[in-house]
Amino acid sequence: MKLIDNWRCAWRFLSVQAMSLALAVQATWLSLPDDLRAQVPLWVAASVTAFLLITGLIGRLFQQRGSDGTPLG
């Protein structure tokens, strides 16, 4: 296994951003008190997470470019 050449720019990738947001949604959901979690249907958190993960997968399929026009990954 080898890191990509520009691994330091990985935070700019749509896939990394989307999967980080999915992780944040799940961490926030788990940290909510039980009474507050009962007010929000489970399918909402699951749907938001699934959407973000699918967005991340799609983001890996496309060549992404930096602000200077060079490929990011």
MDTraj code that builds the backbone (N, CA, C; nanometers):
import mdtraj as md
import numpy as np

residues = "MET LYS LEU ILE ASP ASN TRP ARG CYS ALA TRP ARG PHE LEU SER VAL GLN ALA MET SER LEU ALA LEU ALA VAL GLN ALA THR TRP LEU SER LEU PRO ASP ASP LEU ARG ALA GLN VAL PRO LEU TRP VAL ALA ALA SER VAL THR ALA PHE LEU LEU ILE THR GLY LEU ILE GLY ARG LEU PHE GLN GLN ARG GLY SER ASP GLY THR PRO LEU GLY".split()
xyz = np.array([
    [0.0850, -0.1166, 0.0000],
    [0.0000, 0.0000, 0.0000],
    [0.0899, 0.1234, 0.0000],
    [0.0546, 0.2209, -0.0816],
    [0.1351, 0.3410, -0.0964],
    [0.0436, 0.4629, -0.0929],
    [0.0876, 0.5675, -0.0243],
    [0.0115, 0.6922, -0.0207],
    [0.0113, 0.7576, -0.1588],
    [-0.0931, 0.8332, -0.1878],
    [-0.0946, 0.9096, -0.3118],
    [0.0111, 1.0186, -0.3042],
    [0.0544, 1.0671, -0.4189],
    [0.1628, 1.1651, -0.4227],
    [0.1315, 1.2926, -0.3448],
    [0.0104, 1.3381, -0.3544],
    [-0.0260, 1.4644, -0.2891],
    [-0.1184, 1.4394, -0.1693],
    [-0.0806, 1.3498, -0.0825],
    [-0.1637, 1.3131, 0.0318],
    [-0.1865, 1.4299, 0.1264],
    [-0.0992, 1.5274, 0.1242],
    [-0.1168, 1.6441, 0.2122],
    [-0.2342, 1.7320, 0.1684],
    [-0.2794, 1.7155, 0.0463],
    [-0.3938, 1.7912, -0.0047],
    [-0.5239, 1.7121, 0.0077],
    [-0.5203, 1.5965, 0.0730],
    [-0.6373, 1.5082, 0.0777],
    [-0.7588, 1.5759, 0.1401],
    [-0.7375, 1.6693, 0.2306],
    [-0.8514, 1.7364, 0.2937],
    [-0.9340, 1.8158, 0.1917],
    [-0.8786, 1.8440, 0.0757],
    [-0.9520, 1.9163, -0.0288],
    [-1.0422, 1.8244, -0.1121],
    [-1.0199, 1.6946, -0.1062],
    [-1.0974, 1.6015, -0.1882],
    [-1.2420, 1.5973, -0.1407],
    [-1.3338, 1.5981, -0.2350],
    [-1.4755, 1.5875, -0.2021],
    [-1.5024, 1.4596, -0.1236],
    [-1.4374, 1.3517, -0.1602],
    [-1.4614, 1.2249, -0.0926],
    [-1.4196, 1.2307, 0.0537],
    [-1.3077, 1.2926, 0.0832],
    [-1.2609, 1.3032, 0.2212],
    [-1.3532, 1.3943, 0.3006],
    [-1.3956, 1.5035, 0.2420],
    [-1.4849, 1.5958, 0.3108],
    [-1.6201, 1.5297, 0.3400],
    [-1.6750, 1.4588, 0.2422],
    [-1.8049, 1.3947, 0.2607],
    [-1.7983, 1.2857, 0.3670],
    [-1.6925, 1.2052, 0.3644],
    [-1.6814, 1.0983, 0.4638],
    [-1.6511, 1.1538, 0.6023],
    [-1.5817, 1.2655, 0.6108],
    [-1.5590, 1.3302, 0.7402],
    [-1.6896, 1.3832, 0.7970],
    [-1.7721, 1.4402, 0.7113],
    [-1.9038, 1.4875, 0.7566],
    [-1.9917, 1.3710, 0.8016],
    [-1.9847, 1.2595, 0.7306],
    [-2.0622, 1.1415, 0.7711],
    [-2.0188, 1.0944, 0.9093],
    [-1.8893, 1.0950, 0.9335],
    [-1.8371, 1.0582, 1.0650],
    [-1.8858, 1.1562, 1.1718],
    [-1.8859, 1.2846, 1.1399],
    [-1.9317, 1.3864, 1.2347],
    [-2.0804, 1.3704, 1.2651],
    [-2.1610, 1.3379, 1.1641],
    [-2.3043, 1.3159, 1.1864],
    [-2.3260, 1.1993, 1.2823],
    [-2.2540, 1.0903, 1.2600],
    [-2.2692, 0.9736, 1.3465],
    [-2.2192, 1.0008, 1.4880],
    [-2.1076, 1.0716, 1.5013],
    [-2.0551, 1.1048, 1.6340],
    [-2.1511, 1.1969, 1.7088],
    [-2.2091, 1.2927, 1.6368],
    [-2.3061, 1.3827, 1.6991],
    [-2.4300, 1.3060, 1.7417],
    [-2.4763, 1.2166, 1.6562],
    [-2.5956, 1.1363, 1.6876],
    [-2.5737, 1.0541, 1.8144],
    [-2.4578, 0.9928, 1.8248],
    [-2.4287, 0.9090, 1.9411],
    [-2.4097, 0.9903, 2.0685],
    [-2.3685, 1.1154, 2.0543],
    [-2.3457, 1.1981, 2.1727],
    [-2.4713, 1.2686, 2.2225],
    [-2.5792, 1.2646, 2.1438],
    [-2.7035, 1.3278, 2.1873],
    [-2.7633, 1.2510, 2.3051],
    [-2.8257, 1.3231, 2.3973],
    [-2.8961, 1.2542, 2.5061],
    [-3.0115, 1.1702, 2.4503],
    [-3.0459, 1.0641, 2.5213],
    [-3.1498, 0.9725, 2.4746],
    [-3.2834, 1.0418, 2.4508],
    [-3.3217, 1.1366, 2.5370],
    [-3.4509, 1.2038, 2.5194],
    [-3.4533, 1.2895, 2.3929],
    [-3.3400, 1.3522, 2.3601],
    [-3.3331, 1.4317, 2.2368],
    [-3.3274, 1.3411, 2.1147],
    [-3.2542, 1.2306, 2.1258],
    [-3.2453, 1.1349, 2.0149],
    [-3.3819, 1.0740, 1.9843],
    [-3.4662, 1.0604, 2.0849],
    [-3.5997, 1.0045, 2.0651],
    [-3.6886, 1.0986, 1.9840],
    [-3.6544, 1.2277, 1.9826],
    [-3.7337, 1.3266, 1.9088],
    [-3.7054, 1.3254, 1.7588],
    [-3.5890, 1.2771, 1.7217],
    [-3.5492, 1.2735, 1.5805],
    [-3.5534, 1.1281, 1.5348],
    [-3.6276, 1.0990, 1.4300],
    [-3.6325, 0.9602, 1.3815],
    [-3.4943, 0.9106, 1.3391],
    [-3.4680, 0.7850, 1.3661],
    [-3.3390, 0.7245, 1.3321],
    [-3.3117, 0.7321, 1.1825],
    [-3.4174, 0.7224, 1.1007],
    [-3.3971, 0.7237, 0.9562],
    [-3.3364, 0.8557, 0.9087],
    [-3.3557, 0.9649, 0.9831],
    [-3.2986, 1.0937, 0.9422],
    [-3.1461, 1.0873, 0.9495],
    [-3.0931, 1.0431, 1.0631],
    [-2.9477, 1.0329, 1.0779],
    [-2.8908, 0.9313, 0.9795],
    [-2.9596, 0.8199, 0.9617],
    [-2.9126, 0.7165, 0.8697],
    [-2.9149, 0.7674, 0.7257],
    [-3.0173, 0.8411, 0.6885],
    [-3.0276, 0.8926, 0.5517],
    [-2.9211, 0.9976, 0.5220],
    [-2.8984, 1.0872, 0.6172],
    [-2.7948, 1.1899, 0.5983],
    [-2.6583, 1.1240, 0.5848],
    [-2.6304, 1.0267, 0.6710],
    [-2.5024, 0.9561, 0.6646],
    [-2.4871, 0.8824, 0.5320],
    [-2.5914, 0.8118, 0.4890],
    [-2.5856, 0.7384, 0.3624],
    [-2.5631, 0.8335, 0.2455],
    [-2.6323, 0.9460, 0.2447],
    [-2.6151, 1.0452, 0.1384],
    [-2.4705, 1.0945, 0.1327],
    [-2.4127, 1.1252, 0.2490],
    [-2.2749, 1.1747, 0.2519],
    [-2.1752, 1.0683, 0.2054],
    [-2.1973, 0.9442, 0.2449],
    [-2.1070, 0.8377, 0.2019],
    [-2.1180, 0.8118, 0.0519],
    [-2.2385, 0.8166, -0.0020],
    [-2.2570, 0.7998, -0.1465],
    [-2.1926, 0.9162, -0.2212],
    [-2.2062, 1.0379, -0.1673],
    [-2.1414, 1.1543, -0.2271],
    [-1.9897, 1.1359, -0.2285],
    [-1.9358, 1.0810, -0.1191],
    [-1.7920, 1.0540, -0.1133],
    [-1.7475, 0.9527, -0.2168],
    [-1.8269, 0.8492, -0.2356],
    [-1.7942, 0.7492, -0.3383],
    [-1.7961, 0.8105, -0.4778],
    [-1.8964, 0.8901, -0.5052],
    [-1.9052, 0.9564, -0.6351],
    [-1.7876, 1.0527, -0.6529],
    [-1.7506, 1.1218, -0.5452],
    [-1.6383, 1.2158, -0.5517],
    [-1.5081, 1.1493, -0.5893],
    [-1.4894, 1.0233, -0.5533],
    [-1.3657, 0.9530, -0.5883],
    [-1.3609, 0.9172, -0.7362],
    [-1.4734, 0.9186, -0.8033],
    [-1.4776, 0.8797, -0.9442],
    [-1.4359, 0.9919, -1.0388],
    [-1.4366, 1.1145, -0.9905],
    [-1.4090, 1.2294, -1.0757],
    [-1.2748, 1.2924, -1.0413],
    [-1.2052, 1.3369, -1.1443],
    [-1.0789, 1.4082, -1.1249],
    [-1.1119, 1.5442, -1.0638],
    [-1.0512, 1.5735, -0.9517],
    [-1.0744, 1.7008, -0.8845],
    [-0.9521, 1.7883, -0.9033],
    [-0.9766, 1.9160, -0.9203],
    [-0.8664, 2.0083, -0.9468],
    [-0.8621, 2.1145, -0.8379],
    [-0.7415, 2.1597, -0.8104],
    [-0.7216, 2.2675, -0.7123],
    [-0.7539, 2.4019, -0.7741],
    [-0.7404, 2.5066, -0.6939],
    [-0.7709, 2.6403, -0.7427],
    [-0.6744, 2.6845, -0.8535],
    [-0.5561, 2.6230, -0.8579],
    [-0.4614, 2.6575, -0.9634],
    [-0.4774, 2.5715, -1.0883],
    [-0.5763, 2.4787, -1.0877],
    [-0.6040, 2.3975, -1.2040],
    [-0.5306, 2.2655, -1.2097],
    [-0.4434, 2.2401, -1.1135],
    [-0.3694, 2.1142, -1.1133],
    [-0.4546, 2.0045, -1.0488],
    [-0.4416, 1.8819, -1.0949],
    [-0.5193, 1.7712, -1.0368],
    [-0.4853, 1.7505, -0.8893],
    [-0.5886, 1.7231, -0.8092],
    [-0.5683, 1.6988, -0.6665],
    [-0.5405, 1.5524, -0.6377],
    [-0.6045, 1.4650, -0.7033],
    [-0.5823, 1.3257, -0.6698],
    [-0.6331, 1.2406, -0.7756],
])
top = md.Topology()
chain = top.add_chain()
for i, resn in enumerate(residues, 1):
    res = top.add_residue(resn, chain, resSeq=i)
    for name in ("N", "CA", "C"):
        top.add_atom(name, md.element.get_by_symbol(name[0]), res)
traj = md.Trajectory(xyz[None], top)
